[in-house]
Amino acid sequence: MAGTTVIALRSALKEAMQDNADLQNVSITYGQPGDRYKPEMIYFTKSSEVDTEPATMRAGRKRRQEDYTFDLVIHVSSRARPEDSETRAAEICGVVETLLADDVKVNNVVNLMWALPERIVIETFETGDKPVTTVTMTIRAVGRLL
């Protein structure tokens, strides 16, 4: 899509995570799973509005720089203790952080300049069964478009 890199980036990141050996037992989906949560999974949620501004001022077609965020959620409900649930979620989060740090252009997404984690929020709920931990990783990306 010429108007934004967000879709290509999310698709490339999903593929990179699926190809990562450290995430082979983690279910990775593009969207929220509805009521079909797996014990360990990663999925994408909202993205921010894509802010664009001209990169240069000149006649004709203008290069635009886009700047946006989107959320990646890590869900863990596979551990018996809340501390263990948070520890496992943090391990998965670390794999994703390393993946992005090692490849800021995420498999060379066209027009993407970089994508990196910007913020991480950890929440743990103690249910009657097993604790559920979600880590919401906000990823910030910048692209250049024609």
BELNORHU-V692503 format. One record per backbone hydrogen bond with DSSP energy under -1.0 kcal/mol. CO is the residue of the C=O (numbers start at 1). NH is the residue of the N-H. If there is no record, write none. Layout:
co=CO nh=NH
co=CO nh=NH
This chain:
co=5 nh=9
co=6 nh=10
co=7 nh=11
co=8 nh=12
co=9 nh=13
co=10 nh=14
co=11 nh=15
co=12 nh=16
co=13 nh=17
co=14 nh=18
co=15 nh=19
co=17 nh=20
co=20 nh=23
co=21 nh=24
co=23 nh=26
co=27 nh=42
co=33 nh=36
co=39 nh=77
co=40 nh=27
co=41 nh=75
co=42 nh=29
co=43 nh=73
co=46 nh=71
co=51 nh=67
co=53 nh=65
co=63 nh=55
co=64 nh=145
co=65 nh=53
co=66 nh=143
co=67 nh=51
co=68 nh=141
co=69 nh=48
co=70 nh=139
co=71 nh=45
co=72 nh=137
co=73 nh=43
co=74 nh=135
co=75 nh=41
co=76 nh=133
co=81 nh=85
co=82 nh=86
co=83 nh=87
co=84 nh=88
co=85 nh=89
co=86 nh=90
co=87 nh=91
co=88 nh=92
co=89 nh=93
co=90 nh=94
co=91 nh=95
co=92 nh=96
co=93 nh=97
co=94 nh=98
co=95 nh=99
co=96 nh=100
co=97 nh=101
co=98 nh=102
co=103 nh=106
co=105 nh=109
co=109 nh=112
co=111 nh=144
co=114 nh=142
co=116 nh=140
co=119 nh=138
co=121 nh=136
co=123 nh=134
co=125 nh=132
co=132 nh=125
co=133 nh=76
co=134 nh=123
co=135 nh=74
co=136 nh=121
co=137 nh=72
co=138 nh=118
co=138 nh=119
co=139 nh=70
co=140 nh=116
co=141 nh=68
co=142 nh=113
co=142 nh=114
co=143 nh=66
co=145 nh=64
